[in-house]
Amino acid sequence: MRGSFTTHIPDTEEIRNQVKELGLGSERYLSAKGMPDFREVSALLRECETAAHLIRSYLEYSAEESGGDEDNRTILLPEPPVKVSFEHNTLRVFTPLTFNRGIPDSYILANSIRTELQDYQQKNSRSLFWKLEPPLTVIMLRRAQKYSSRLKDNDNMETGRIINVIFPELGLSDNCMLVPDIHSGFRLVDSIEEEGMEFIVFSQKDARDHFSDLFAASSTESFQRYK
């Protein structure tokens, strides 16, 4: 779906202004005395995401209008920050790390997830509509190389908004009768490539296949890494 990150075709002036705002925000962040508070960091992240999506949308339209072949367009467009897979009766949505961000700051990532879910269905000529039989379970796993206070608690507003865009693509609601169990977990990983968020959705009748997703390793060695 071309240009799906914005509601209109962005022009170079819009991109220039957004990048300028990003530069000003970055300068304020870097010149701040002491550690910036959470709202300042969240605002800077919002500017980064807005700039990234404007540029992505501009590249999509530019590729479409250039008349180049599909291979050239594929090279031109950057890798999306969201990935989707549906295998073994399980939907998996991979995203960047989520934080305890307010509603005004969290809509861009959620919109990216909606777009990627729709693109996945179109590219693979398969609908996700009613492919999972309720009752369902949702697992939200955050993975990071080390714990820091920025990760906060397992529950936050951004993950709720993401769940709200996933379920319409399944033809379902996330009400408690259809989704009686939502689990949230944190895992330590070895490399930055493994960092991120994973949303796992499956039917409860298949829960036996997701034991390793539901529970972290409980060995002494693993426990020591959390200290």
C-alpha positions as CSV (number, residue, x, y, z in Angstrom):
1,M,0.0,0.0,0.0
2,R,1.9,3.0,-1.2
3,G,2.2,6.1,1.0
4,S,0.3,4.4,3.8
5,F,2.4,6.0,6.5
6,T,0.9,9.4,5.8
7,T,-2.5,10.7,4.7
8,H,-1.0,12.6,1.7
9,I,2.0,12.7,-0.5
10,P,4.8,14.5,1.4
11,D,6.9,17.1,-0.5
12,T,10.5,18.0,0.0
13,E,9.6,21.1,2.1
14,E,7.7,19.0,4.6
15,I,10.7,16.6,4.9
16,R,13.1,19.5,5.2
17,N,11.1,21.1,8.0
18,Q,10.7,17.8,9.9
19,V,14.4,17.1,9.7
20,K,15.1,20.6,10.9
21,E,12.8,20.0,13.9
22,L,14.6,16.8,14.6
23,G,18.0,18.6,14.5
24,L,16.7,21.2,17.0
25,G,15.3,18.5,19.3
26,S,18.6,16.6,19.1
27,E,20.6,19.7,20.0
28,R,18.4,20.4,23.0
29,Y,18.8,16.8,24.1
30,L,22.6,16.8,23.7
31,S,23.1,20.2,25.4
32,A,20.9,19.5,28.4
33,K,22.7,19.5,31.7
34,G,22.3,16.2,33.5
35,M,20.1,13.4,32.4
36,P,17.1,14.6,30.3
37,D,13.7,13.6,31.8
38,F,11.6,10.9,30.2
39,R,9.2,13.4,28.5
40,E,12.2,15.0,26.7
41,V,13.5,11.7,25.4
42,S,10.0,10.6,24.4
43,A,9.5,13.8,22.4
44,L,12.8,13.3,20.6
45,L,11.9,9.8,19.8
46,R,8.5,11.0,18.4
47,E,10.4,13.5,16.1
48,C,12.7,10.7,14.9
49,E,9.8,8.4,14.1
50,T,7.9,11.2,12.3
51,A,10.9,12.1,10.2
52,A,11.5,8.4,9.4
53,H,8.0,7.8,8.2
54,L,7.8,11.0,6.1
55,I,11.0,10.0,4.4
56,R,9.8,6.4,3.9
57,S,6.5,7.6,2.4
58,Y,8.4,10.1,0.1
59,L,10.6,7.2,-1.1
60,E,7.6,5.0,-1.8
61,Y,5.9,7.6,-4.0
62,S,9.3,8.5,-5.6
63,A,9.9,4.9,-6.5
64,E,6.3,4.5,-7.8
65,E,6.6,7.6,-10.0
66,S,10.1,6.9,-11.3
67,G,8.8,4.1,-13.4
68,G,11.7,1.9,-12.4
69,D,11.4,-1.9,-12.2
70,E,10.4,-3.6,-9.0
71,D,13.9,-4.7,-8.2
72,N,15.1,-1.1,-8.2
73,R,12.2,-0.1,-6.0
74,T,13.0,-2.9,-3.5
75,I,16.6,-1.7,-3.2
76,L,15.5,2.0,-2.8
77,L,13.0,1.4,0.0
78,P,14.4,0.9,3.5
79,E,13.7,-2.2,5.6
80,P,10.5,-1.7,7.5
81,P,10.9,-1.6,11.3
82,V,8.1,-4.1,11.8
83,K,8.0,-7.8,10.6
84,V,5.1,-10.2,10.5
85,S,4.9,-14.0,10.3
86,F,2.1,-16.5,10.4
87,E,3.2,-20.1,10.8
88,H,2.0,-23.1,12.8
89,N,-1.2,-21.4,13.6
90,T,0.7,-18.6,15.3
91,L,0.8,-14.9,14.5
92,R,4.1,-13.2,15.4
93,V,4.7,-9.4,15.1
94,F,8.2,-8.1,15.7
95,T,8.6,-4.4,16.5
96,P,11.2,-2.1,18.0
97,L,11.3,-1.9,21.8
98,T,8.2,-0.3,23.4
99,F,8.3,2.0,26.4
100,N,5.9,3.6,28.8
101,R,4.9,6.3,26.3
102,G,1.8,8.4,26.3
103,I,-1.0,8.1,23.8
104,P,0.1,11.1,21.6
105,D,3.5,9.6,21.2
106,S,2.6,6.0,20.4
107,Y,0.3,6.2,17.3
108,I,3.1,6.0,14.7
109,L,4.5,2.6,15.7
110,A,0.9,1.2,15.9
111,N,0.1,2.6,12.4
112,S,3.3,0.9,11.1
113,I,2.2,-2.4,12.5
114,R,-1.3,-2.1,10.9
115,T,0.4,-1.3,7.5
116,E,2.8,-4.2,7.7
117,L,0.0,-6.6,8.6
118,Q,-2.0,-5.5,5.6
119,D,1.1,-5.7,3.4
120,Y,1.9,-9.2,4.6
121,Q,-1.6,-10.4,3.7
122,Q,-1.4,-8.7,0.3
123,K,2.1,-10.0,-0.6
124,N,1.3,-13.5,0.5
125,S,-2.2,-13.6,-1.0
126,R,-3.6,-14.9,2.3
127,S,-6.0,-13.3,4.7
128,L,-5.5,-13.5,8.5
129,F,-9.2,-13.1,9.0
130,W,-10.5,-15.7,11.4
131,K,-7.4,-17.8,11.0
132,L,-7.1,-18.2,14.8
133,E,-9.9,-19.9,16.8
134,P,-10.9,-18.2,20.1
135,P,-10.2,-18.2,22.9
136,L,-6.8,-16.7,22.2
137,T,-3.7,-16.0,24.2
138,V,-1.4,-13.0,23.6
139,I,2.2,-13.0,24.7
140,M,4.2,-9.8,24.7
141,L,8.0,-10.3,25.0
142,R,10.5,-7.5,25.3
143,R,14.1,-8.5,24.6
144,A,17.1,-6.4,25.6
145,Q,20.8,-7.0,26.1
146,K,20.6,-5.6,29.7
147,Y,18.0,-4.3,32.1
148,S,17.7,-0.5,32.5
149,S,15.1,1.7,34.1
150,R,13.9,2.9,30.7
151,L,12.2,-0.5,30.2
152,K,9.9,0.2,33.2
153,D,7.2,-2.4,33.9
154,N,6.0,-5.0,31.5
155,D,2.7,-3.2,31.0
156,N,2.5,0.1,29.2
157,M,0.2,2.2,27.0
158,E,2.1,1.6,23.8
159,T,1.6,-2.2,23.9
160,G,-2.1,-1.8,24.4
161,R,-2.4,0.4,21.3
162,I,-0.5,-2.2,19.3
163,I,-2.8,-5.0,20.4
164,N,-5.7,-2.8,19.3
165,V,-4.5,-2.7,15.7
166,I,-3.5,-6.4,15.5
167,F,-6.9,-7.8,16.3
168,P,-9.0,-6.1,13.6
169,E,-6.7,-7.8,11.0
170,L,-7.7,-11.1,12.6
171,G,-11.4,-10.2,12.3
172,L,-11.7,-10.3,16.1
173,S,-11.9,-8.1,19.1
174,D,-9.4,-8.3,22.0
175,N,-12.3,-8.4,24.6
176,C,-11.7,-10.6,27.6
177,M,-14.1,-13.3,26.4
178,L,-12.2,-13.9,23.2
179,V,-8.8,-13.1,24.7
180,P,-8.9,-14.3,28.4
181,D,-5.1,-14.4,28.8
182,I,-2.5,-11.8,28.0
183,H,1.0,-12.4,29.2
184,S,3.9,-9.9,29.4
185,G,7.5,-10.9,29.7
186,F,11.1,-9.7,29.5
187,R,14.1,-11.6,28.3
188,L,17.8,-10.9,28.2
189,V,19.5,-11.5,24.9
190,D,23.1,-11.6,23.7
191,S,23.1,-9.3,20.7
192,I,21.5,-6.0,19.6
193,E,20.0,-7.9,16.6
194,E,17.8,-9.8,19.0
195,E,16.6,-6.7,20.8
196,G,13.0,-5.7,20.3
197,M,9.4,-6.6,21.0
198,E,7.5,-9.7,19.9
199,F,3.7,-10.0,20.0
200,I,2.6,-13.7,19.8
201,V,-1.0,-14.6,19.2
202,F,-2.3,-18.2,19.2
203,S,-5.4,-20.3,20.1
204,Q,-5.4,-21.6,23.6
205,K,-5.9,-25.1,22.3
206,D,-2.3,-24.8,21.0
207,A,-0.9,-23.5,24.2
208,R,1.2,-26.6,24.8
209,D,3.4,-25.5,21.8
210,H,4.2,-22.2,23.5
211,F,5.7,-23.2,26.8
212,S,9.1,-21.7,26.0
213,D,7.4,-18.4,25.0
214,L,5.4,-18.2,28.2
215,F,8.2,-18.9,30.7
216,A,11.8,-17.6,30.9
217,A,14.6,-20.0,31.7
218,S,15.0,-20.5,35.4
219,S,18.6,-21.8,35.6
220,T,21.0,-20.2,38.2
221,E,23.1,-18.9,35.3
222,S,20.2,-17.1,33.7
223,F,19.0,-15.7,37.1
224,Q,22.4,-14.2,37.8
225,R,22.2,-12.2,34.6
226,Y,19.2,-10.3,35.9
227,K,21.1,-9.0,39.0
